[in-house]
Amino acid sequence: MTRFVIALFAALLPFTTAFAQDERRAEVTLVSERAQAVAGETFYLALDMTMDDGWHVYWRNAGDAGLPPEIIWNETSRVTPGAFVWPIPHELPVVPGEIMDYGYDGRLVLPFPVTVPADASGELTFDGLADYLICKDICIPEAADITLTVQVGTEQIPDVIAGEAIAGALSKTPETLEGQARIDRSGSPWRLSIARDAGGFGAVSYARFFPFEHEIVHAADQPVSLGPNGLTLSLTPDDEDATAPLEGVLVVERDGKQTGHTIAAAPGAVLDSTSGEPLGVQAGGAPINLLAILGLAFIGGFLLNLMPCVLPVLSIKALGMVHAATSGEDHAVRAHGIWYTAGVLVSFLAIAAAFLGVRAATGTANLGFQLQEPAMVIGLILIVFLIGLWLLGMFELGSSVQNVGSGLAAKQGSTGAFFTGVLAAVVGAPCVGPFLGVALGAVITQPAGTVFTVFLAMGLGLAAPFLALSFAPGLQRLLPKPGAWMETLKQFFAFPMFLTAAWLLAVLGALTDYSTVGWTVAGGAALAFGLWLMRNLPSGGLRRIVQGVAVAALVFGAAGPIWRVLAPEPVPAYANLITGDWSPEVVQDHVAEGRGVFVDFTAVWCATCQVNKRTTLETDAVKQAFAETETVFLTADFTRKDPVIAEALKRHQRPGVPMYLYYAPGEAEPQVLPEVLSQGLVVDLVSGG
């Protein structure tokens, strides 16, 4: 995975901006556990930061983007304090699965030790500048003057309020691991094994490793297995050539309380008795609440019947049940329910197998991964669209188009029931309900057998209503009598199918681009055209010609959009893309030459900047637009202190990066763009759309 940040932060100069001083997003003070100290003793001061709602600051390793707080002490301070003692951080996901930061929100009390000189008397003054990066949707470097005076006398006098805050922070700092830690880099993922002398970690409900450096992918999941003497985590490497010990903090949660352990894992094989059952299973014991998890999975599957993405498919099933009931033979109704259930269960077993395959290959997976593949989404769109056409009476099964794959889900009898179950499972699986989310979250790292069992329970829940209906004669009597209303209801149910196709088109648009959505709509139109031709074949010599056109339309409609995503069009080179570093003089030169200029005010530690780069500025569509319009792309890098950039931000009334300016050709004044960009916005802007 492409990394956005490397560990260069220690050499960075302090951040100071005039406007940041005027309106801070954090209240910052310096506090002491002593109102009066004695000569020669060591006690704690702390940087006390209370952040505005939604804002956060960073841990010593900020993760993929960010900078930790620091204090620059003035020469007037007689004593040089020690280093920060960092409390346990928590995850700050910026883009799930892509960008992960580590840090704190709310209130952060950051202690550090101070030793009073043996010959000290009177008072000690601590005077400096607190320098920190604070982020929400944008990142703002702020600075605060801090000062504190501590008396030196013959006895200790505590500051009770500040002392309690500092003691609370120290209680949340990691302790040195009493045991062993090893990092096995022989394969991918790496395996970090940690054995604790006290007999393991007990019933752990959460575990995560926070590295001091950037050897691993911060955003990747860390599957955990528990053994009798410890645990083993699977880590996704980001530095394949690393050979030094892996250092960081292991955070584990037991009984709702988190504790941290500082470790330095030496290279070596996995320690014995640290690998066993995946997290969620008692070390060496039986699964935790597996019956309860199965119950939640069943209830969650049952509730899928009420989800909008499943209801249109169930409309076909309901019509099939009514049709089967009209035969007057109970075995036909029971067969209908059994085949439908079989289709659901087979599909959920297949989804579970694919889920496990994705997890083994990438280290993580989630339900709905099938809707992360554009080709799969296109296939579902076309199938649902075809079913809608069938419901409207556009074509009849049993005619020359009965072998069209999409018709399988709409056929009557056992085949139709089976494939209706398949379609309900595939479309319904991503609609994770409340109970289903809990059940799947509990088993996401479990062994294959447990995963298959839970998915089967989920499938049984989805199939249960129709299965019960097919085996209960009393319930069957509640089914309405067949009649002309069935054809009207059948046509009505076409419209939920079309709405489902529209929803899937939105999913496809998020995965790909407008061009692929257009190809898919064209494919649906081609399928409808082909079916219309097949229904209206002329007689005589034109019949075979029209049949050929119809078949060609059907083939194009089914294969064209999928081919579009599997074999995308080649992207032209950008040899004439003009880039460079920003300065007011460079902008003036390019504007004088009649070129458009786009300026990216960014920083390595700015998470929003990195997201905009990945989703917009570094995409082929935007690069091509810049190249075709000869728009100059300039970068104003605010990673390090730059008073010229700070002045530009202030001039355009922006408190921090990101900031994006666009100078249209011939225009001396720029247009200030939003903090969050999109491809369409930038392409339209530089293209004059």
Disulfide bonds with the S-S distance in Angstrom:
Cys135-Cys139 2.22
Cys309-Cys431 1.77
Cys606-Cys609 2.32
